[in-house]
Amino acid sequence: MAKLRLSITMSLDGYVGGPDQSQENPLGVGGMELHQWLFPLTEFRDMHGEEGGEVNASSAVVEERRANIGATIMGRNMFGPVRGPWPDESWRGWWGDDPPGARLFDRLEPGALKLKQIRSVDAPGVTHIKYEVS
């Protein structure tokens, strides 16, 4: 049976990006701040062909996350229909003129997720929490 791993960076109040998504701010205004914990790590720099970096409690989490991955799905294509160069500034998201600004699990029914927390790692600027389906 195939396994699926989801890795997502989320603020404590349930947001995975900021408002006003644009070409200059593809994750919305302030969205990149959610990922600041990752950029100085040796593992991140290595993935991008750079040398040096920091090693801290996040390092082992990032290494584990990258191990035995058959495919990674991410990028602009999952956020919108535009392919090739951006033709203009008109496209603002799948939602049209009324962006949701909603939290990831905002309308989730109590008990809908059958997850068991199996680990929590406190690291500079972030806490990594790992769940498994129970």
C-alpha positions as CSV (number, residue, x, y, z in Angstrom):
1,M,0.0,0.0,0.0
2,A,1.3,3.5,-0.9
3,K,1.9,6.0,1.9
4,L,1.2,9.7,1.8
5,R,3.0,12.2,3.9
6,L,1.8,15.7,4.3
7,S,4.2,18.4,5.4
8,I,2.8,21.9,5.9
9,T,3.9,24.9,7.8
10,M,1.0,26.6,9.6
11,S,0.7,29.4,12.1
12,L,-0.6,28.8,15.5
13,D,-4.0,30.2,14.5
14,G,-4.3,27.9,11.5
15,Y,-3.1,29.9,8.5
16,V,-0.7,28.6,5.8
17,G,-0.2,31.9,4.0
18,G,-0.9,35.6,4.2
19,P,-3.5,37.9,2.6
20,D,-3.1,39.6,-0.8
21,Q,-1.4,36.8,-2.8
22,S,0.5,38.3,-5.8
23,Q,3.5,37.7,-8.0
24,E,5.6,39.6,-5.5
25,N,4.1,37.7,-2.5
26,P,3.1,34.3,-3.9
27,L,2.3,33.1,-0.3
28,G,0.5,36.4,0.5
29,V,1.8,39.3,2.5
30,G,3.8,37.8,5.4
31,G,3.4,34.3,4.1
32,M,7.2,33.7,3.8
33,E,7.7,34.5,7.5
34,L,6.1,31.1,8.2
35,H,9.2,29.5,6.6
36,Q,12.0,31.5,8.1
37,W,13.0,28.7,10.4
38,L,14.0,26.6,7.4
39,F,16.1,28.9,5.3
40,P,19.3,29.0,7.5
41,L,19.4,25.2,7.9
42,T,22.3,23.2,6.3
43,E,19.7,20.8,4.9
44,F,17.8,23.6,3.1
45,R,21.0,25.1,1.8
46,D,22.2,21.7,0.6
47,M,18.9,21.2,-1.3
48,H,19.6,24.4,-3.2
49,G,23.3,23.7,-4.0
50,E,24.6,26.1,-1.3
51,E,27.2,25.4,1.4
52,G,27.2,26.1,5.1
53,G,24.2,26.6,7.3
54,E,22.9,25.8,10.8
55,V,22.2,22.5,12.4
56,N,19.6,22.5,15.1
57,A,16.6,20.4,16.3
58,S,14.8,21.1,12.9
59,S,17.7,19.4,11.0
60,A,16.6,15.9,11.8
61,V,13.0,16.7,11.1
62,V,13.9,18.0,7.6
63,E,16.1,15.0,6.9
64,E,13.3,12.6,7.8
65,R,10.8,14.6,5.8
66,R,13.0,14.2,2.7
67,A,13.8,10.5,3.1
68,N,12.2,8.0,0.7
69,I,10.1,10.5,-1.2
70,G,8.8,9.3,-4.5
71,A,7.3,12.6,-5.6
72,T,6.8,16.1,-4.2
73,I,3.8,18.2,-5.3
74,M,4.0,22.0,-4.9
75,G,4.3,25.1,-6.9
76,R,2.3,27.7,-8.7
77,N,0.3,25.2,-10.7
78,M,-1.5,24.1,-7.5
79,F,-2.4,27.7,-6.7
80,G,-3.8,28.8,-10.1
81,P,-4.7,28.1,-13.7
82,V,-2.0,30.4,-15.3
83,R,0.7,28.6,-17.2
84,G,3.8,30.3,-18.7
85,P,4.4,34.0,-18.1
86,W,1.9,35.9,-16.1
87,P,-0.2,37.8,-18.7
88,D,-1.3,40.6,-16.3
89,E,-2.2,41.3,-12.7
90,S,-5.9,40.3,-13.0
91,W,-5.8,36.8,-11.5
92,R,-6.2,36.8,-7.7
93,G,-6.9,33.2,-6.9
94,W,-9.5,30.5,-7.4
95,W,-11.9,32.3,-5.2
96,G,-12.3,35.4,-7.4
97,D,-13.0,38.7,-5.7
98,D,-13.9,37.2,-2.4
99,P,-10.8,35.5,-0.9
100,P,-11.5,33.1,1.9
101,G,-8.7,34.3,4.4
102,A,-9.9,31.1,6.2
103,R,-7.9,28.8,8.6
104,L,-7.0,25.4,7.3
105,F,-9.1,23.4,9.7
106,D,-11.8,26.1,10.3
107,R,-14.9,24.1,9.3
108,L,-13.7,20.7,10.3
109,E,-16.2,18.7,12.3
110,P,-15.0,17.6,15.7
111,G,-13.6,14.1,15.6
112,A,-13.3,14.1,11.7
113,L,-9.6,13.6,11.8
114,K,-8.5,10.4,13.4
115,L,-4.9,11.4,14.2
116,K,-2.6,10.5,17.0
117,Q,0.3,12.8,17.9
118,I,3.4,10.7,18.0
119,R,6.1,13.4,18.4
120,S,6.7,17.1,19.1
121,V,10.1,18.7,18.5
122,D,10.8,22.2,19.8
123,A,13.3,24.1,17.6
124,P,14.3,27.7,17.1
125,G,11.3,29.6,15.6
126,V,9.1,26.5,15.1
127,T,7.6,23.4,16.7
128,H,7.4,20.3,14.6
129,I,4.4,18.0,15.4
130,K,4.1,14.6,13.9
131,Y,0.8,12.7,13.7
132,E,-0.2,9.3,12.4
133,V,-3.6,8.1,11.4
134,S,-5.1,6.3,14.4
